[in-house]
Amino acid sequence: MKALQRHQEEKICVVCQRPFTWRKRWKRCWDKVRYCSAACRKNRHRPGNQPHVSD
């Protein structure tokens, strides 16, 4: 796959279900990326897989 096409790829975060796109820091491991952010990665084991929101 060409690098330009890889930049246009989009995935869905397994925690928040939001789409996210390729980032340069994920260049070597894009196939293994599952979370859109550190916050989602941290909250991956929450019941219902919903990120915690403070009131």
Residue pairs with C-beta under 8 A, 6 or more apart in sequence:
6 22
6 30
7 21
7 22
8 21
8 22
9 21
9 22
9 30
10 19
10 20
10 21
10 22
11 19
11 20
11 21
11 33
11 34
12 18
12 19
12 20
13 19
13 20
13 34
13 35
13 36
13 37
13 40
14 34
14 35
14 40
14 44
14 49
15 35
15 36
15 40
15 41
15 43
15 44
15 46
15 49
15 50
15 51
16 36
16 40
16 50
16 51
18 36
20 36
20 37
22 30
26 33
35 41
35 44
39 51
40 51
43 49
43 50
43 51
43 52
46 52
